[in-house]
């Protein structure tokens, strides 16, 4: 956009300069002027000459004695007009105003670095490695997943502050103002959209991928009888029953007064990507007047999408990008995982959360509450892992995100400025059309100009070949001469003769415009 502004400014300056080059010939025909003024009018394409012409044309400027010591003011002349300095001032203001308008454009279409709209280039892409939650495996037996289970719970706790109030169609592309990667809430489930990252700047150069995963929980609330029981010769339990079934004892490895205890099964009973839960809310004889018991299944769906994100993926790449059932099942049970067996309970792991916390609201919870909390914790664990978990590099892709540029256009101001620029161009063009064709417009060749001014310099003779412009204008034979660009009418059908007229010798009337015809 800077180049566009520069190009527009140069184009406008070039146009105005060209208009001045054409209009100068009309101005030279209007009246007799001194050689200094004639020379300045020939150089109207430069604002320095216009400024000097304005200074020396100010009415009565020579009467101000202190100004006579200054170079430009010393050359001031009364050229018989009161409007030359006004025309010069207007021309300077038009040129400066046009450049200010062009410069101001860049204020209203700023181009800023943007993380929301990245550029896609060729290279390696960094993604979350969904093959395992932890690279540490201290035990090669059944408990090899213990560190992964604890890592999943830690990730879920880290995501407690992640924003989760976005709908599915409210995709967030800029994470700079968010406390974490966003979670999307739908009716009965949560969804997460994975991110592809630049390996060198993974937290500034990223893009939302088309890969998505969903977490969903289904629960059944049981009828309870009395309070929990803690016998001397066995584990604690709560009596409950499903609708239409007999009363059963539901074992409780631990419980906390007024809080919710989440008990997750370490064995897979509800599917390869599912963890089944027993959820118990203990009473406290205050706001929570009776205990509640739920049986739940927490499931993490298969990851879908991503076909447009990558090309030529190997099977090993897909294993890391799309994960496996073990990863999903650990995520689904992350709410309860501790990573160790508590008091010999190797078939289940248990977490109790203090009442009043996010995962244990201080109220009598409902089936919908439990389902929402379970699926929220699960999707949060996945989001935190995608944000700062184990990484995998997908090589040689065309979707490596790089920092993009965002153009923000303030259209009312931009259109107003462009309108002002167009008005200046149009006004200058109208003046050009109205006055530029009223005299012969000579080309810019120095030879052509030398031929035109030959009647002037011939008065000095060949002895003045090495004189400077100022020396020529101050030569005694030319010092007080006033000249005008004009023509002599041809006789007997001969062409009109372009010439320089001297005041006092060629006192023809000022012409409104030159007559059509042939000139030489």
C-alpha positions in Angstrom: 0.0 0.0 0.0 3.0 2.3 0.5 4.0 1.7 -3.1 0.5 2.5 -4.2 0.5 5.8 -2.3 3.9 6.7 -3.7 2.8 5.8 -7.2 -0.3 7.9 -6.8 1.7 10.9 -5.4 4.3 10.7 -8.2 1.5 10.5 -10.9 -0.3 13.5 -9.4 2.9 15.5 -9.2 3.9 14.6 -12.7 0.4 15.6 -14.0 0.5 19.0 -12.3 4.0 19.6 -13.5 3.0 18.8 -17.1 0.0 21.2 -16.8 2.4 24.0 -15.7 4.7 23.4 -18.6 1.8 23.8 -21.0 0.1 26.8 -19.3 3.4 28.8 -19.1 3.1 29.7 -22.7 -0.3 31.2 -22.2 1.0 33.2 -19.3 3.9 34.6 -21.3 1.5 36.1 -23.8 -0.5 38.1 -21.3 1.7 41.1 -20.6 5.2 42.5 -20.8 7.4 41.2 -18.0 11.0 41.6 -16.9 13.6 39.1 -18.1 13.7 37.7 -14.5 9.9 37.1 -14.5 10.0 35.7 -18.0 12.7 33.2 -16.9 10.7 32.2 -13.8 7.5 31.6 -15.8 9.5 29.4 -18.2 10.5 27.3 -15.1 7.0 27.0 -13.6 7.3 23.2 -13.4 9.4 23.6 -10.3 7.8 25.0 -7.2 11.0 26.9 -6.3 10.6 29.1 -9.3 6.9 29.5 -8.5 7.8 30.6 -5.0 10.4 33.1 -6.1 7.9 34.5 -8.7 5.3 34.9 -5.9 7.8 36.7 -3.7 9.1 39.2 -6.3 5.5 39.9 -7.5 4.1 40.9 -4.1 2.6 44.4 -4.5 4.7 47.1 -2.7 7.3 44.7 -1.5 10.1 47.0 -2.6 8.9 49.6 -0.2 9.7 47.4 2.8 13.4 48.4 3.2 14.5 45.6 5.5 13.4 43.0 2.9 15.6 44.5 0.2 18.6 42.8 1.8 17.2 39.3 1.1 18.1 37.8 -2.3 14.6 37.1 -3.6 13.1 40.3 -2.3 16.0 42.3 -3.7 14.8 41.3 -7.2 11.2 42.3 -6.6 9.6 44.2 -9.5 6.3 45.9 -10.0 5.0 44.0 -13.0 1.8 45.9 -13.2 -0.5 43.2 -11.9 -1.9 42.5 -8.5 -2.8 38.9 -9.1 0.5 37.1 -10.1 1.4 36.4 -6.5 -2.1 35.1 -5.8 -1.9 32.7 -8.7 1.5 31.5 -7.6 0.3 31.0 -4.0 -2.8 29.0 -5.3 -0.5 26.8 -7.4 1.8 26.1 -4.5 -1.2 25.3 -2.2 -2.7 23.0 -4.9 0.6 21.1 -5.2 1.2 20.9 -1.4 -2.5 20.0 -0.8 -2.4 17.3 -3.4 0.6 15.7 -1.8 -0.9 16.0 1.7 -4.0 14.2 0.5 -2.0 11.4 -1.0 0.1 11.1 2.2 -3.1 11.1 4.3 -4.4 8.1 2.4 -1.9 5.8 4.1 -3.4 6.8 7.4 -6.8 5.4 6.5 -5.7 2.1 4.8 -3.0 0.9 7.2 -1.5 -2.5 6.6 -0.7 -4.3 9.8 0.9 -7.7 10.6 -1.9 -10.1 11.1 -2.1 -13.5 12.8 -5.7 -13.8 11.8 -5.0 -14.1 8.1 -1.8 -16.0 7.6 0.0 -16.6 4.3 0.5 -20.2 3.2 4.0 -21.1 2.0 6.0 -24.3 1.3 7.8 -26.0 4.2 7.3 -28.1 7.3 4.1 -27.8 9.4 3.9 -28.4 13.1 0.9 -30.2 14.6 0.0 -31.8 17.9 1.2 -35.4 18.1 -2.0 -37.3 18.9 -0.3 -40.6 19.3 0.5 -40.3 23.0 -0.1 -37.9 25.9 3.3 -38.4 27.4 6.7 -39.7 26.2 7.6 -41.0 29.7 6.7 -44.7 30.2 8.1 -45.8 33.5 6.3 -49.1 33.6 6.0 -51.4 30.5 3.0 -53.3 32.0 -0.6 -52.2 32.3 0.5 -49.0 34.1 2.5 -47.8 31.1 -0.2 -45.3 30.5 0.0 -43.8 34.0 2.0 -40.8 33.0 -0.3 -40.2 30.0 -3.3 -40.4 32.2 -1.9 -37.8 34.6 -0.8 -35.6 31.7 -4.3 -35.7 30.3 -5.7 -34.6 33.7 -3.1 -31.8 33.9 -4.1 -30.6 30.4 -7.8 -30.6 31.4 -7.0 -28.5 34.4 -4.9 -26.0 32.4 -7.9 -25.5 30.1 -10.1 -24.4 32.9 -9.7 -20.8 31.7 -10.0 -21.5 28.0 -12.9 -19.7 26.3 -15.9 -22.0 25.7 -18.7 -19.6 24.8 -18.3 -19.7 21.0 -20.8 -21.3 18.7 -19.7 -23.7 15.9 -19.9 -21.0 13.2 -17.8 -18.5 15.2 -14.4 -19.7 14.2 -11.6 -17.8 16.0 -8.6 -17.2 13.8 -6.7 -14.8 16.1 -5.6 -16.1 19.5 -3.7 -13.0 20.6 -6.5 -11.8 22.8 -7.7 -15.2 24.1 -6.4 -17.0 27.2 -6.2 -20.2 25.2 -7.3 -22.0 22.1 -11.1 -21.6 21.8 -13.7 -24.4 22.5 -17.0 -24.5 20.5 -20.2 -25.4 22.2 -23.1 -27.1 20.4 -26.3 -28.7 21.6 -25.1 -31.6 23.8 -21.4 -31.7 22.9 -18.2 -29.6 22.5 -16.1 -29.3 19.4 -12.5 -28.4 19.0 -10.7 -27.2 15.8 -7.0 -28.1 15.6 -4.3 -25.6 14.6 -1.4 -26.0 12.2 1.7 -24.1 13.2 4.9 -22.8 11.8 7.8 -24.7 13.5 9.9 -21.6 13.9 7.1 -19.3 15.3 4.4 -21.7 16.5 2.6 -19.2 18.7 2.5 -16.3 16.2 2.3 -18.0 12.9 -0.6 -20.5 12.9 -3.8 -21.3 11.1 -7.1 -23.0 12.0 -7.1 -26.4 10.3 -10.1 -28.3 9.0 -9.5 -31.1 11.5 -12.2 -31.2 14.2 -13.0 -33.5 17.1 -16.0 -33.7 19.4 -16.5 -34.7 23.0 -19.9 -35.9 24.2 -21.1 -37.4 27.5 -24.3 -39.3 28.2 -25.5 -39.9 31.7 -28.2 -41.6 33.7 -29.2 -40.3 37.1 -29.9 -43.1 39.6 -32.3 -43.1 42.4 -30.5 -43.1 45.8 -31.4 -44.3 49.2 -30.1 -42.6 52.3 -26.5 -41.4 52.6 -23.3 -43.1 51.7 -22.2 -46.1 53.8 -18.7 -46.6 55.2 -18.6 -50.2 56.7 -15.7 -51.3 58.8 -15.1 -54.4 56.8 -15.3 -53.0 53.2 -15.2 -50.0 51.0 -17.6 -47.1 51.1 -20.6 -47.4 48.8 -23.8 -45.6 47.9 -27.0 -47.5 47.4 -28.7 -46.6 44.1 -30.7 -48.2 41.4 -31.5 -47.6 37.7 -35.1 -47.2 36.7 -36.9 -50.6 36.8 -33.9 -52.4 38.4 -32.9 -53.6 41.9 -30.9 -51.7 44.4 -27.1 -52.0 44.1 -24.0 -50.9 45.9 -21.9 -48.4 44.0 -18.4 -48.4 45.4 -16.8 -45.0 46.3 -13.0 -45.0 46.6 -13.3 -41.5 48.2 -15.8 -38.7 48.8 -15.7 -35.1 49.9 -18.6 -33.4 51.8 -20.7 -31.3 49.4 -18.4 -32.0 46.5 -18.5 -34.0 43.3 -16.4 -37.2 43.0 -15.6 -38.4 39.5 -14.8 -42.1 39.3 -13.4 -43.3 36.0 -13.0 -46.9 34.9 -9.5 -47.9 33.8 -11.0 -50.7 31.8 -12.9 -50.1 28.5 -16.5 -51.1 29.0 -18.3 -48.7 26.6 -16.1 -48.7 23.6 -12.5 -48.1 22.4 -12.8 -44.3 22.6 -15.0 -44.1 25.7 -14.6 -44.1 29.4 -17.4 -44.9 31.8 -17.9 -42.9 34.9 -19.6 -43.1 38.3 -20.3 -39.6 39.5 -21.2 -39.0 43.1 -22.2 -35.7 44.7 -22.2 -35.9 48.5 -24.6 -34.0 50.6 -23.6 -31.4 53.2 -26.9 -30.9 55.1 -27.0 -27.3 54.0 -27.6 -26.3 50.4 -27.0 -29.8 49.1 -29.6 -31.7 51.1 -29.3 -35.1 49.6 -26.6 -37.1 47.6 -26.8 -37.6 43.8 -25.5 -40.5 41.8 -24.9 -40.8 38.0 -23.6 -43.4 35.6 -22.0 -41.8 32.5 -20.2 -42.6 29.3 -17.7 -40.0 28.1 -16.6 -40.3 24.4 -14.1 -38.5 22.2 -15.0 -38.8 18.5 -12.7 -39.7 15.7 -10.9 -36.7 14.2 -12.4 -35.7 10.9 -11.3 -33.3 8.1 -7.8 -32.2 7.3 -7.8 -33.5 3.7 -7.2 -30.0 2.4 -4.5 -29.2 4.9 -1.9 -31.7 3.8 -0.7 -33.5 0.7 1.0 -36.8 0.2 0.7 -38.0 3.8 2.3 -41.3 4.7 0.5 -43.7 7.0 2.9 -42.8 9.8 2.0 -39.1 9.4 -1.7 -40.0 9.7 -1.1 -41.9 12.9 0.4 -38.8 14.5 -2.1 -36.3 13.0 -5.3 -38.2 13.6 -4.3 -40.1 16.8 -5.5 -43.5 18.1 -8.1 -45.0 20.3 -5.8 -45.1 23.4 -5.3 -41.4 23.1 -9.0 -40.8 22.8 -10.0 -43.0 25.7 -7.5 -41.3 28.0 -8.9 -37.9 27.0 -12.4 -39.1 27.6 -11.5 -40.1 31.2 -9.2 -37.3 32.0 -11.6 -35.8 34.5 -10.9 -38.7 36.9 -7.3 -39.8 36.1 -4.6 -39.6 38.8 -2.0 -41.9 37.2 -1.8 -44.1 40.2 -3.8 -46.7 42.1 -5.4 -45.4 45.2 -5.6 -47.9 48.1 -5.5 -50.8 45.7 -8.2 -49.6 43.4 -6.5 -50.6 40.1 -9.8 -50.9 38.1 -10.7 -47.2 38.6 -9.2 -43.8 39.4 -10.9 -41.1 41.3 -10.8 -37.3 41.6 -12.8 -35.1 44.0 -13.0 -31.4 43.4 -13.7 -28.8 46.1 -17.2 -27.6 46.2 -17.7 -24.2 44.5 -15.0 -24.9 41.9 -15.7 -25.2 38.2 -15.7 -29.0 38.3 -17.8 -29.1 41.4 -20.5 -26.4 41.4 -22.1 -25.8 44.8 -25.6 -26.7 44.0 -27.6 -29.9 43.5 -26.4 -30.9 40.0 -28.6 -32.4 37.3 -27.9 -34.9 34.6 -27.4 -32.1 32.1 -24.8 -30.5 34.4 -22.8 -33.7 34.7 -22.8 -34.3 30.9 -21.7 -30.7 30.2 -18.9 -30.8 32.8 -17.6 -34.2 31.5 -17.5 -33.2 27.9 -16.1 -29.7 28.7 -13.2 -31.2 30.7 -12.4 -33.7 27.9 -12.4 -31.2 25.1 -10.4 -28.8 27.2 -7.7 -31.5 27.7 -7.4 -32.0 23.9 -7.3 -28.2 23.4 -4.5 -27.7 25.9 -2.5 -30.6 24.4 -2.9 -29.1 20.9 -1.7 -25.7 22.3 1.4 -26.8 24.1 1.7 -30.6 24.1 3.9 -33.0 22.2 4.7 -31.9 18.7 5.0 -33.7 15.3 6.5 -32.2 12.2 4.7 -32.8 8.9 7.3 -32.3 6.2 7.2 -30.7 2.7 3.7 -29.2 2.7 2.3 -26.2 0.9 0.4 -25.1 4.0 3.1 -23.7 6.2 1.6 -20.6 7.8 3.5 -17.3 7.7 2.6 -14.0 9.1 0.1 -12.2 6.8 -0.8 -8.6 6.3 -4.2 -7.2 7.1 -5.5 -4.1 5.2 -8.0 -2.0 7.2 -9.7 0.6 5.0 -11.6 3.5 6.5 -13.8 4.0 3.4 -15.5 7.3 4.3 -12.1 9.1 4.7 -10.5 7.3 1.8 -13.3 8.1 -0.6 -13.3 11.7 0.6 -9.5 12.0 0.0 -9.7 10.4 -3.4 -12.6 12.7 -4.2 -10.4 15.7 -3.2 -7.5 14.4 -5.4 -9.9 13.9 -8.4 -11.2 17.4 -7.9 -7.7 18.9 -7.9 -6.9 17.0 -11.1 -10.2 18.0 -12.7 -9.8 21.7 -11.8 -6.3 21.7 -13.2 -7.4 20.0 -16.3 -10.2 22.5 -16.9 -7.7 25.3 -16.6 -5.5 23.6 -19.0 -8.3 23.1 -21.6 -9.5 26.7 -21.1 -6.2 28.5 -21.4 -3.6 26.1 -22.7 -4.7 26.2 -26.3 -4.6 30.0 -26.8 -1.0 30.1 -27.9 1.6 28.0 -29.6 2.9 25.4 -27.1 6.5 24.8 -27.8 8.3 21.6 -27.1 10.8 21.3 -24.3 13.9 21.1 -26.4 16.7 23.5 -25.4 17.4 24.2 -29.1 13.8 25.3 -29.6 14.0 27.5 -26.6 17.3 28.9 -27.7 15.8 29.8 -31.1 12.9 31.5 -29.4 15.1 33.6 -27.1 17.6 34.5 -29.8 16.2 38.0 -30.3 17.0 38.7 -26.6 20.5 37.3 -26.4 21.5 38.7 -29.8 21.4 42.1 -28.2 24.5 41.2 -26.2 26.3 39.6 -29.1 28.8 36.7 -29.3 30.8 38.2 -26.5 28.2 36.8 -24.0 28.6 33.1 -24.8 30.0 32.4 -21.4 27.6 34.5 -19.3 25.4 33.0 -16.7 21.6 33.5 -16.7 21.8 36.1 -14.0 24.6 37.9 -15.8 22.6 38.0 -19.0 19.5 39.4 -17.2 21.7 42.0 -15.5 23.6 43.0 -18.7 23.3 46.7 -19.3 21.7 46.1 -22.7 18.9 44.0 -21.2 18.7 45.2 -17.6 15.4 47.2 -17.8 13.9 45.4 -20.8 10.4 43.9 -20.6 9.4 41.2 -23.1 6.4 39.2 -24.2 5.8 36.0 -26.1 3.8 36.9 -29.2 3.7 36.6 -33.0 3.8 38.9 -36.0 1.0 38.5 -38.5 2.1 37.3 -41.9 1.5 39.4 -45.0 0.2 38.3 -48.3 -0.7 34.8 -47.0 2.7 34.2 -45.5 2.8 32.3 -42.2 2.6 34.1 -38.9 6.0 34.7 -37.3 6.5 33.7 -33.6 8.7 36.2 -31.9 9.7 37.9 -28.7 8.3 41.4 -28.4 10.1 44.2 -26.5 8.0 46.8 -24.7 8.4 50.2 -26.3 9.3 48.8 -29.7 6.5 46.2 -30.2 3.5 47.6 -28.4 0.8 45.4 -29.9 -2.3 44.8 -27.9 -2.5 41.7 -25.7 -4.3 39.0 -27.6 -7.1 37.0 -26.0 -5.9 34.0 -28.0 -3.7 33.4 -31.0 -5.5 33.1 -34.4 -5.7 29.8 -36.1 -3.2 29.4 -38.9 0.3 28.5 -39.8 3.2 29.7 -37.7 7.0 29.6 -38.1 
